[in-house]
Amino acid sequence: MTKQLFSEFDSVSSKQWKQKIQFDLKGADYNESLVWNTNEDIAIKPFYHADDFDNLPETSNTKATEWKICQSIYVANTEKSNSKAIEVLERGAESIKFIIPSEDISIQELLKNIDLDNTQIYFILQFLPEDFSKQFSNIHNRKNVFFHLDVIHNLAKNGNFFKSFKEDFATFESVVKQTKLISINTSLYQNAGANMVQQLAYTLAHVNEYLNHFKSLPLNKLKVVFHVSISTNYFFEIAKLRALRLLWETLATEYGINTNCHIVATTSKRNKTLYDYNTNMLRTTTECMSAILGGANTICNLPYDTIYHKDNEFGERIARNQLLILKHESYFDKVDNPADGAYYIETLTNQLAEKGLELFKNIERNGGFLKQLKEGLIQRKIKESASKEQNQFNTGEEVLLGTNKHPNLNDVMKDELEIYPFVKTNKRKTLIEPIIEKRLSENLEQERLKNEK
């Protein structure tokens, strides 16, 4: 069909396109006018062509037709959380992420009447379990149940281990032996302001610390889950997830383990705003689209009001419905790997992967991720990236509509705050400097709140 439609037209090379563009620029410099650089130091060209590739990219092995809608539930009360999980599953969710704060939670009661054969369950453990086998004895071998205990993430976020390096890693190793699963939370890096190359490199260095530590384990049977955060740089976020899979495949091959990984994507907090909060729904929609097209297995959508309201039925329903619309009305589950073959996305994927791998190798040459965390180097690099992005926001180069561009100055929020929406400072003794998540619009919002009448 393609040959029949286009047989009358000669193919146009990349060189011919560029010559035509330069002619139309009428003397203006091609690079200064049309090529721009990202915070990842990637030059974005005005067009991409098959000539850019020595070999056309291979087909991805992910399946966008199989992504799951996830609902996150913080478990403060077992009975209420169980009822809520059953209700949201009936209303379209296909997966539940239970955030477990302590060992006092009865897992058996929490899962009552939930079909574990057809429902993905993620347990996010915010504590160091004393006896994992006793608590999760009946479910830890189920294929749809995933456990998340990430002691390095806890150290990076809070500045301390749960107990100590020795106890944390001993417990973590015990959990990995039983579940044959390593779960990595890398959303901290994105929400703290790391650029995409840093996010990818730190993710790889993060998981590599565990692989180095657990050399005695049968790694060939190991599954790896990455929890990542997705922002609104649409094509770049698609490419970031694809690059993550490429990088994991490269690292896993070196260890001789399963080269497939499972990705759980959650929308970012960093670009969410207090004022003109409905715009957050537009941001999370494109973020979810990027996650789907990038090949995420499971997607959790943050409610539009998550930064200033307590958990509420309306906000959660809207967030879930956004995913339901993408799946059932926008047909985002009908085509596998729709981003394959897009020259722009393929080029971004390769560039992000190459730069991420280069930075990862640099981290390993200089002692590894934990060593650089303890020395404060990772924290400093993230701060530098975050500061650069913050300056771009402050000058209007980075736009958050309704906040630093076209704000509604009559919008008031002081009486809407149910939770504190800004970074909390609490002086305490820590082993290392923690990595702090911060939204771009916080300083501007604090000034506006002060001036509200």
N, C-alpha and C positions, 0 to 999 in steps of 0.2 A: 504493500500500500504506500509506504514512504517513497519508494523508488518511482512509483507511478505518479505520485503527487508532485515530486520535486525533480524529476528527471530533466525538466527543461531549464533548471537553474544550475549554474556552476557553483561549486563549493567556494567559500570565502575563507581564506586563511586568517590566522590571528594577526599576521603582519599587515595584511590588506586592511583589516578593520582599524588597526592603530593608525595607519597612514591616512585613512578617511577621517578619523577623529582629529588628528593633528591638522589636517587641511581645514576642517570646520572650526577649529579653535582660532584660526586667523592670526597666528603668531604667538598666542598665549602658550605658556609652558605646560606641556602635557602633565608632568609630574606634580607641579605646583597647583594646577587647576583641578585635576581629577583624581590624584592618588593621595590618600590620607592614611595616617598611622594610628593604630589603636594603642591602648595602654599595655597590650601584650607585645608591642613593637612589631606588629604585623601590618604590612603595607596592603591596603585595600585598593584594588584596581577598578576601573570603571566597567570592565567586562572580563569574562573568563571564557576560555575556548578549549576545545579538545587538544589543541596543539600544546597546551600547558602540561600535558601528561605524556611521559614516555610510554606508559602502559595505562590503559583505562582501569579504574579501580574495580576490585572484585565486589561481588554482591555481598551485602551484609548478612550475617546469620541471625539477626534479631527478627522478631515478628510483631509489628505494630498492631496486628489483629488480635493480640492476646493480652494487651495491657489491662490492668485491673484498677478499679476505682477504690481508693482506700479512705477509711475514716479513722482519724486519730482520737483516742479516748484516754484521758487521764483518769486513772483508777484511784479515787479517794474512798469510794464506797463500792464494795464488790457487787452487791445486789443491784444497785442503781446502774452501774457500768454494764452489767450483764444485760439488763433490760434495754439499755440504750443501744448496745451492740446488736441485739436481736431486731430492734426497731429500725435501725439504719440499714441493716442487711435487707429487710423487707422493703425498704424505700430506695434501693438501688446500689448500695455499697456492695462490693464484692470481696473486700479485704478489710481487716480491722488491725489497727496498730494500738495495742494496749501499752500505755506508759505506766510501769509498775514502780511506785516509790519505795516500797519496803517489803520485807518478808512476811508481813502480817496479812498480805492479800492471799485469799484462798483461790488458787488457780482452778481447782475443780468447780467451785461455785461460779467463778468468772466465766467459765466456758459452758455452763449448763445450757442445754438445748441449742447449742451452736453446731452446725454440721461441719466438722473439721475436714471431711473428705472433699468438700466443695468450696471451702472458705479459707483464704490465706489469712494466717494469724501471725502478727509480729509482736513479740514481747520485748519492750524496751526496758531493760533493767537499770534502774537508777541506784542500785545498791550492789554490794558484793555478796552473793548468796553463800550462806554457811554450808548448806547441803543441797546442791543443785539436784542431785538424783532423787532425793526425797520429795522435793517440791514439784518437779516436772517429770516424774518417773513414767507416767502413762502417755506422754505426748511428745517427748523430745526426739523420737524417731519418725514422726509423721512428716510426710513430704511437704505439706502446706504450712508447717509451723516453723517460724524462724525466730531465733533468740539473738538479741543484741546486747552484748556486754563488751564495751570498748574502754579498757582501762587507760589507754593513751589519750583518747578523747577526753575522758574525765580529768586527766592530768592537765591537758592543754587548756580546757575550759575553766577549771576551778583552781589550777595552780598546785593542786595536791593529789596524791593517790588516794584511793578510798581508805586504805590503811597504810601500806608501804609497798615499795617496788616488789619485794619478795612475795608478800601475801597476795597482792593484786595479780601478779603474773602466775602464781601457783593456782589460784582459783580460776583464772581465765583459761589456763591450760587444761584444767579439769573439765571445764564447760566445753571447750573445743574438742576434747577427746570423746565426749559423750554425744555431742551434736554433729560433729564433723563439719563445723561451720565457723567461719570467721566473719564477723559483721563490723564494718568500718563506718563511722559517722564522720563525714567530711564537710557537712553543712556549715560547721563552725567557721571554716576558712572563708567561704563565700560571704557569710553574714558579717564577718569582721572586716571585709574589704579587700581580700586577696584577689588579684587578677586571675584570669582563667588558666594561664600557664602555671602560676603558683598553686592554684587549686589542684590541678592534675598532678604536678610534681609532688606536692605534699601528700596527696592521696596515695600515690605509689610508694613514697618513702614511709608513710604511716603503716601500710599493710606489710611492707618489706621488713619492718621491725619485728612483726609477729612471725613472719616466715623464717627469719633468721633465728628467732628464739625457739621455735618449735620444730627444729630439724629432726628431733627424735620421733615426731608424730608421723603417721602414714599420710603424707601430704597428697598422695595421688587420689585419695577419696574426699579431699577437702572441697567444700563449697564456699564461695566468697560472696558476701552481700555488701554493696556500697550504698550508703544513704547520702544523697547529694542534694544540694539546694540549687534551684533554677531561677535565674533572673530574666529581665525582659529584653536582653540583647538577642533577638529572635534567632537569627541564623547561627550566631556564635554559640548559643546554648545547645542547639541541635548538634553542631560540630563538637562541642565539648563532651557530650555523652558518647558520641561515636569515637572520639579520640581516647576517652577513658577505656573503652573496650579494646582498642588497639594496644594501648599501653599495658593493660592487664594481660592481654594475650602474650605480649612480649616478655613480661616478667614471669608469668606462669610457665611459659615454655622453658625458661632457664631453670625452674625448679622441677620441671617434669610433672606438673599438676594440671588439673582441669582448667582449660583456657577460657571457659565460659564463666561469666559472672552475672549476678542478679542485681539490678539497679532499682532502688526505691527513690523516687524524686519527689521533693517537696518544694512548693513555691517559696521564694525568698522573703525574708523580713526586711532586708536592708533598704529596699526601695518603697516600702509601704509608708503611707502618710496618714497623719491625724486629721488634717484639714482636707476638704473635698474627698472624703474617704471612699465615696462610691467609685472613684477612679481606680481604687485598688482592685475592683472586680475586673476592669479592663486589663490591668497588669497581670493578674493571676490567670486570666484566660489565655493570653499569649504565652505565658510561662508554661502552662499545662500543654499547650500545643507544641511548644519546643520539646518538652519532655517526651511526648508521644512520638513525634517525628524523629527524635534522637534515639529512640529505642529503649526507653525506660520500661521496666516490667510492671511496676506499680507506681501509682501517682496519688499523692496526698495534696489536696488543695487547701491552703489556709483561708479561713473566713476573712472577708473584707475588713471586719472590725476587730481582728484578733489582737491588735496592739493596744487597744484601749477598753475593750469589753471583756468581761468574763465569758466563759463558754456559754453559748446560748443557742436555742433551737433554730432561730431564724438565720443567723449567720452561717451556721453549719449546713443548713438545708440549701442555702444559696450556693455555698461552696461545692456541695455534692451535686447540685443540679447543673452547675457549670460543666462538670465532667460528664454527667449524663447527656447533656446536649451535645457535647463534642463526640460522644460515642454513638448515640442513637439518632441524632438529627443532623449532625455535621459529617457523619460517616468516617470518623477518624479511626475506625476499627475494621475498615474494609480492604485496605491495601497494606501488604508487608513492605517495609522499607521504602516509603515513597520518596525519601530524600536521596536515595541511591542515584548516582549518575548526574546529579546537579553539580556542574563544574565548580561553582562558587563554594558550595558546602564541602565538596570533596577536597578542595584546596585548603579551606580553613581547617578541616579535620587533620590533614597531613601536617600543616604548619603548627597547629596546637600540639599535636602528638610529638613532633620533632623537638619543639622548644621545651615541652614538658619533660621529655626523656633526657634532654641535655641538662636541665636543672636538677632532675632526680639524680643523675650520675654525679653532679657536683656535690649534692648533699651526701651521697654515699662516700665519695672520696674524702670528705671532710668529717667523717665520723658517724654519719647517719642522723636520722630524724630526732631520736631521743636526745642525743648529745647536743644537737643544735637548739632543741627546745630548752634544755637546761642552761645553755649559754645565752639564751635570749635572742639568737640570730633569727629564728623563724618569726618570732614576735616583731622584731624590728623591721623585717622585710614586709610583713603584712601591714604594719603601721605606715610604712612609706607608700605602699600601694593605696591604702585607705585615705591617706592624707592627700595624695594626688587626685583621687576621685572626689574627695570632699571639696577641694579647691575648684574642680570643674563644676561641681554643683553650685558652689557659692558664686561663681562668675556667670552661671547660666549656660555654660557649655554642656553640662549634663542636666537634662531637663526632667523634672517631675511635674507634670501638668497639674495645675491647681495648687501648686505649692510654691515653686520658684518661677513659674510662668503662668500667667492668667489666674492669679489667686482670687478667690471671692473674699474680699476683706470684711464682708458682713458675716462671714461664717464664724460661729462661736462654738467652742468645744469644752470649755472649762467644766460645765455641769454634766458632761457625757462620760467623764473618765471614771471607769470602775476599777481599772488597774493602772499602775504607774507605767507610762509608755516610754520612759527614757532609761538610759543606763543608770543602774543603781551602784553607788559607791559604798563599799563596806570594808573598812580597813581591817585586815587580818593577816596573820602570818602565813605565807605560802612557800612551798618548796621552789617554785619557779614563778615567773611573771605569767599570769593567765592571759589567754587570747580573748579579747573583749568584743562581743558583737555590738554593733552600733548602727542605727539607721542614718541615712544621709541627711534627713530633714530634721533631726532632733534639735539642733541649735536654733534653727529658724522657728520651729514650733514653740520652743520654750519662750522665745521673745514675744511671739504672738499671744501666747497664753497670759503673759504678764500684762500685756496691754489691753486685754479684753475688758470691756466695761460690764 
